Every structure is written in structure tokens, then in C-alpha cells.
Amino acid sequence: MSRFRILSSIVILFTVVGGAIVAIFSIKAPIPQHWSYRQFVPLPDPERRQEPLGDEGEDKRVDMSAFVGMPESYSEAALHYVEAVFSEIKAAPIMRRRFYHEPRERDRARDHSPYPDGANPISDRETVVSISVLPRPDAVKGWAASNEACNAGWIDPKQAVESRGSIYGMTLIFEPGQLSVNPISLPASPFKTEIPSWDVYTRDHNPNYFLKLGKIVVTPSYESPNRLLTDESADLRLGEKGGATLLGQIITVPAFLKNHRLRWVSLKNGADVRRFLAYSLLDGNGARQVDKPKGISPYVRSLVCAQHQPRIKQQDLLLMPAPLGWPTSFFENNSSENAHEEWCLDDWFSAQKEACWVIREAEDSKPLQESFLLMPASEPSERPVFFIALFAETEPAQLVTELATLYKVSPDAPLNSAETMTRLQSLYEKVRDFPLGK
């Protein structure tokens, strides 16, 4: 199958040069998908952990970033519905104290434990915990398969892995063999950072780090200008006699380059392969922690979900590789582009009766070195709320009840008002019945 996607029609202009008619091509299409990394902007750090926040007026009660690239009228319909429900329960927004890293003077002078190898948390201010609204998988798949979405640059889920082009993330989980050699790589780091202690993970210093970890988040690698793309996992000798055994593989592809929430995923667990839409929630990594269990990267911010915690050995399958741009040559390689990971919702969550899921801070959580608990909004807990995710296409009575429980207010007033519920039902149906992909 061709890896060329038509983004716009070819424009042919004619002019006269020296008495001859010359055709001038405006080459906007076709653009090879293996060049799409040139349009890819490395993922930002939405938590802005290395800077103080600005004015409180920038805080959003509702986050619609999961709808980027979808029809604006659809996004507006979902926003109006969620805002109407929130208005009816009459709840104040949930706030949390946020922190950011500020380098110490000795860090600047001696480069001593710079972030993320070390952290100097500075209390900033209280900030609103916004509701991140998510479109249901059927809505995204219907839209992504439409001609309009394809022309706008969306990736059809049926072709996402085979024709993933040059933007994707890949994690390999393996059991090393006798002939396996430690790959030349680095652990995944927080967004917008590199690993300062890179030398700790070299073969000379620690020849078995990744072999003991049993996991590698693969990144683009070029050894020299004259070399082709290097396979970081080649030293594992996967599938060879005496080499490593592949236990699992996670491949993520952005559904749309400018959408940082929606991910097409191919997950291989042994012989089983599943493909689904995942939702990125949080950066999977933070400042280094020295007390991590064996087989877990010291940068991982742990997340525990009592209802659903898929793993291969000790490696969490909700911790997915963030997509990277894979340049085609050494000269176009972005050396600052390191491996990153995201805590995501997989297809299990969208199939549950619960519509709202909450990430709370666990008892052992520390600023910039957080530990998380993922649970339904309806589950009682006194732990601080860090993140809220909500599926938009949810009937009014359920949405009112779950949000009222989370915000600790009574749902009775809206539920007992026929006029209110009729109005909310009308707003809900505009979202549910929106003609996506038609």
C-alpha cells in the first residue's frame, strides 16, 4: 500500500520564460507520510513543571483538547452539554496546589542533580482541576474514516499501524536471552526534558540495566551521518536462538498530528494482538525516585487502578509510548527528542458503565514525584484530585449523578426537574446524533 496521502490538489500554473511555455507545479501533494515528522511538534508538558503558572484567568474548567481536529460544531455541542450539566449541579471547581521545579544555585553552578534527576519543588498557586472531555471511540473512528477527515490529515484506524509513516511510539517488553546485550538507549523522561545522568545507563557503567528492566522505549537513533537508522533493539537479538523473547509490544500513532489526546494503539501481548483507540491523560514520568521497585524505571510516576491494571510481568500496559518524529537522516535528526511515555485509558474504560474517571494522588505522592490512583468518580475517596476524564456521549441522569458525587453536591435538584432534564437531554442528543463521517 502506498504511503502517500493526498493533502490537497496539485496546482499547475503556466508562465512564459524566454518565449517558451513553462509549467510551474505547486507541490502541496502528494506529501510522503515518511516526511510527516517535519510537521510534527514534539509533545509539550501540559503540567508546565519547570515554570510558574500565569494569571488565574488562564485556568480552564473544561478541557476540549481531545476534540482538536474534529468538527468545531461537534466540539461546541459537547462543550455546551458538559457545561450545562456542571451548571445545574451548582458545584465550585475542584482546586489543587501545583508545584514547579526551580533549579538551585548549586545546580546552575555545578550541574548538580538537574531536573529530572533531581527536583526542587516550589509551591506556585491553587489551580483548577479541569474536566478533560473525551469523545467516544465510535465517534472518533467514524470521523477518522471519513473523506473529510482523511483530507485534513487524520489517520484511518484501519491503516494506522501498517501505514504509520514517521510519527509513532514503540515499547518492547522482553525476556533477555543468554546472547542478549544491553541496548544503547535511555529510560523515558518527562516531557520537555532529557536524562542528565545518561552515562549511568551506558554499557560501561551498567551493562545490564535494560536487560534487568525487561523493557525499552525505542527512539530514532543514527550513529553517524553515513549510517542508516539504527535499531536500538538489535542487540537483544529478539527471536534468535539464545536471544531475547518478545513478550509484548506497544505501538502508538496519533490519530491526528495536532491532537495530543487520541492515540491509535496496537498492543501485542504474547500471541494476542489488540487494536484500539487510547486516550492520553498524563505524562508517565516525573523526577527521579530512588525507591522504585525492581524492574520499574526510577522516573515512572506510578499509577494504580483497582478495577483494571493490565500488565506483562511488572510492566504496565496503560503506560504507553508517546509518539515521536522519526527523521529520515542523521542531519534531520532532532537530538533533543527523547523517549516519553503517557498514562492512557485503553478500550476497557470506554466499555464500562462509568463515564467519569479520576486520577487522585496516593498517600506516598510527592510534588513532581507523584504516585497516582485511577478510579471511577463515583468511588468515595478523600485523596486529592489531580486529573478528571469524562466521556462526552453519556446520558444526562448518569452524568449529573457522577459529577455530583465527585464534586460532593446533591444531584436532586436537576434530577427532579423535568424541565431541566428535558433541556439536558436535548443537548445530549446533539452530541450523540452528530453526523460525523457523513
N, C-alpha and C positions, 0 to 999 in steps of 0.2 A: 504494500500500500504506500502511495506517495506521502511524503512528509511535508508537502507544500500546502499551505492554507491560503485560499484567496481572500484577501482582506479588502480589496476594492478593485474596481475595473482598471485595466491598463489604459492610460490616456495617451493617444498618439497625436502629436502636433506636427505640422509641416512648415518649413521655412525655406527661404532661398539663400543659398550660400554660393557665391561665385557663379551664378547663373544656373546652378543645379538645385533640384528639389531634394531636401534632406529631411528625413523623418527624425523627430525628437521623441523619445519614449519617456513618459513619466512613470518610472518603475516603482509603483507602490505595491504591486502584486505581480506574481506570487512572491511572498516572503517565506523562505525556508523556515520550518519550525526549529531547525537546529541553529538558527540565528536569534531565536526569540529571547535568549539570555540578554541580548543587548537592550531589550525593552524592560527587563526585569529589575525592579528596585529592591535591594536587599531588605528583608523584613525589619521594620523599626521595633523599638522597645516601647510598647504601649504603656508600660508602667513608668517609663522615664526615670529609671532608678539611679541615674547619675546627674540629676538636676532637680532643683526645687520646682514645684508647680507654680503656675502663674495665678492670675486672678480667679476667684471662686466662680465668677460668671462663666468660666470655660467648662465647668463640670456639667456633664450630661446625665439626665435621669434615665434616658433611654438611648441605647447604642444600636444603631442600624447598620453597622459595618458589614454584617453578613449578607446584606442586600445589595452591596455595591456591584454594579454591572447588570442588575436585574431591572425591569421596567420601573421608572420612577413612580408611576401611579400605583404600582403594586406595593412598593416600599412605603408610600404615603398611606395606603389603605391599612397596612399592618401597623404603622406607627399610630395612626388615629385610633385604631381599635385598642391597642395596648394602653395608650394614654387615657382613653375613655374609661377603661376598667380601673386603672390606677386612680383616676379622679373620683370614681364612685366609691372606692373603699376609704377615701379620705385619710391616707397614710402619709406621714412625713417620710422623706427618703432615708434609707439606711446610710450611715456615715461610718468611715473608718479612718484611723490615723495612718497616714502614709509616711514612709521614710525614704531617704535617698542617700547615696554614697557620696561622701566628700573626702578627697584624698587628704591624709595627714601631711604635715610639713615634711616629716622624715620620708614619707612615700615619694614626695616630689624630689627630695634631695638625694635619696639613696635608692629609689625604686624598690622600697621595702614592702613586700606583700601588696602590690597594687590590686585593685578590683579586676577580676572576681576571685583572685587567690586570697584576698583579704577584704574586709568590709569595715567601714566606719559609718554606721547608720546615724543620720541626722534627722531628727523629728521635723517634719515640714508643717503640715496642717491637716485638719479633717477634710476628707474629700467624699463626694457622693459615690456610693457603690451603684453604678448604673445597671440597668437591666439590658443584657445583650439578647436581642430578639433574633431568633433563628427561623428561617423558612424550612418547612418540612422537606424530606428527601424527594418525595414525588413531585413537589413544586419545582425544585431545583433541576431534577432530571428532565422534566417536561420542558422547562425553559431552555436548558443547555442543548437539547436535541433539536431545537427549532432552527430554521434557516436564519432568522433574525439574530439569534444568539451566536450562531456559528460565524456569521459575517462580522459580528462585533468582537470576535476573538475567544469566545467560550470554547472549552474542550468538551466534545461529546463523551459522555461517560463510557460508551461502548469502545472508544478508541483511546481512552486516557492513558493506559499503560503501554500498549504497543506503539502508539504514536505520541509518546510523551515529549518528544523533542528535546530541548536543552534546559528545561526547568523541572526539576524533581528532587525529592529527597529519598535516601535509601539507608535502611538499617539492616544489618545482618546479625543474626543470633546463631551461635555455632558452638559445637563441642570440638576443641582443638585435638589434632592428632599428633602422633609422635614426630612427624616431619613438619608440622606447622611452625612457622616463625612469626614472631611478634610483628604485626603490620606497622609501617611508618605512618602514624596518624596521631590525632589528638582527641581527647574527650570533647563532647559537645559543650559549648559555652553559652552563657546568657546572650540574648540579642545585643548587638552593637558592641561586642567585646571579643577579645582574643584571650588565649590562655597564656599568662605571663611566664608560668613555670613550664614552658614547653619542653625544656631539657629533661625534666623529670620523667617524661614518657618516651624518651629515646631508648633505643636498644642497649646502648652502652650503660645507661643508668638503671633502667628497669626492663630487662629483656622479656618479661612475661606479663606485662600489665594487661594488655588486651586479651591474651590467652587465658588469664585468670578471670577477666571480666566476662568473656564469652560473648562480647557484643562490640560492634564497630559501626559508627555512623559515618558512612562513606562521603568523602568530599572530592572535588576536582583536584587533580594533582599532576603537575608537569615537572619532571626532574631537570630539564634543560630546554633551551629554545629548539633544539633539534630532535627532541623526543616527542612521541605522541602521548596522548592521555595515559597516565599510569593507573593501573588497577591496584588500589590500596589493599584489596583483599587477596591478591595473588599469592602473597607469602603464606596464607593459610592453607593453600593447596586443597581448596574445597573439592570434594568428590573424588580426589585421587586416593590411591591406596596408601595408607599411612598418613593421609592428610585430614583436614577438618571435616566434620559432618555438619551440613547446614540444617539447623533446627527450625529457623524461621526467617522470614524476610518481610520487611515493610517498605512499600514504595508509595510515596505521596506525590500528587500532582495538583497544582492549583486549578480549581475549576475555571477561574478567570484571573489573569495576572494581577489585576488591581484589587482583587478580593482576598483579604488575608484571613478569612474565617473558613471558607469552604475548601475541602480537600477531597479529591478522588483518591481512594486508597485501594491498593492490592495487598492483602495480608496472607502470607503463606505460613501455615503452622503445620509442620510435618508435610504430609501429603495433601492436606486440605488447603484450598485457596479460596478466599472470600474477597469480593469487590463491593465497595460501598462508599457512601458519602460520609465523611467525618467533619466535625466542627472543631476548629482550633479555639481553645479557651485561654490558656495561659502559657507563658514561657515555662518549659520544663526544667530550666536550670537557673541557679542563682549563685550567690557567693559560696566559695568552697567550705565544706563541712568536714571536719576531721573524724567524726564518729559514725560515718556511714557504714552500713552492714557490708560484709564481704560480697563482692560481685556487683556492687552498685557504684556508679561514678560519684565522687565526692561533691560534684556540682549539682546533682539532681535535687530538685525540691520534691520531696516525696508526696504522694497523693494516695489516699486510701479510700476506696468505695466499698462499703459493706455489701451493697447489692450486686455489684458487677466489677470484678477485678481480674480480667484475663491476663495470663502470664505464660511465658515459656521459660521454665525454670524460674529464676528470680527476676527476669526482665519483664517489665510491664508493657503490655501491648496497647494501652491507652497513651503511652508516651511515644509519640510518632516523630519521625524526622521532618524538620521544616524544609520546604522546597528551596533549592539553591540554583543559581545560574551556573550552567556547565559550559564555559567558553571552549571554543574550538581550537585554540592555540595557546602556547605559553605567553605570547605577547599580549593577548587579550585577557589573560587570567587575572582575576581580582584577588590579590594575595590576602586581602583582609576578610575574604568570605570564608568563614569557618563553619563547622558543623553546629547546628542548633536543633533543638527538639521542642515539641509542643505537647502539652496535655490536651487531649481531644476527647470528644464524645464520639463513640462508634455507633453502628447501626442498632445496637441493642437499646440505647436510650430512647431513640425516636419511636421505637416499637412499644414502649411501656405506657401505662395509663397516666403516669405523671407527666405533666407538661413543663414544670419548672424545676430546675436543678441548681443547687447552691454549693459553692466551694467555700468552706469555712477554714479558719486557721486551727490546727491541732494544738494540744497543750504544749508540745515541745517546739512550737513555731517561734522563730526569731526574725526580727526585721532583716530583710534581704537574704535570709536563710530559712525561708518558710517551709513548713510542713502543712499539708492540706488534708481536709476531709471533704469528699464529694458525696452529697446526699440529696434526696428529694426535699423540696421546700416545705413539704407537709410534715417532715420528720422533726420533732421537737429537739432543740439544741440551744445551748447558751453560748456556744463558741462564736467568735466574731466572724461576720460575713466578709468575704474577700471578693467574691465574684458571683453573679447571678446570670443564668442562661434560661431562656424561655422560648418554647416553640410557639410561633405565632398562630398557626391554624389549630386553635383549641377552643372548644365551645365556652360560651360566657360563664355559665354556672361553675364549671371547673376552674376557669381562670380566676374568677372572683374568689373562690374558696381557697385556692392555693396561694394567691398573693396576699390575701387577708391573713392566712396562717403565718406566712413568712414575716409580714410586717406587724404581726401581733395586734391586729384590729378586728373588729367584728364584721362579718360579711352579711349580716342580717338585713341591713337597710337596702342594699341593691337587690339581694336575692328575693326580698319580699315585695319589691316594687315591680308590678307588671310592666309599667311604662319604661322603667329603666332597663329591664331585661329584654324588652322588645327592641329598644334602641341598640343595645349591645349586640343582640342577635343580628340586626341589620348590618352593623359594622363588621361582624364576624363573617357573614355570608359574602361580603365584598372581597374579603381576603380568601375565603375558601373557594369561591367560584370565579376568581380572577382568571381571565382567559390567557394563561401562559402557554406559550408554544403553539399558538393557533394563528 
